[in-house]
Amino acid sequence: MRATLKINTNLYVIMEFNKEKYEEWRRDPANWILYFFYYNKEDPRLFPRKRLGFGWTINFANPYSILFFIFILVIIIFVLSTNFH
């Protein structure tokens, strides 16, 4: 039981550090292109919080988030093209 508590405590500390670092990256204007597009190679998250307002945006420096973005665009284009025929 002590080992479990120690592991949980360490994970909590790591999560708190990441939370602070992620917030620092989010506030840094150098990580935003044209004020709306988030681009940070150091940030491993696919979907960081938006700079303003509520919700999340895509980290365009992460190749997996780019793939997800393209996948969603393909679905939207497919749905729109099938509805108009």
Number of C-alpha atoms within 10 A of each C-alpha: 6 7 8 9 10 11 12 12 12 12 12 12 12 11 12 12 12 13 12 11 13 18 14 10 20 21 14 12 12 12 19 18 11 8 11 13 16 24 18 18 13 10 18 13 16 17 16 18 17 16 20 11 7 8 10 13 16 21 24 20 19 18 12 15 17 15 12 13 13 12 12 12 12 12 11 11 11 11 11 11 10 8 7 6 5
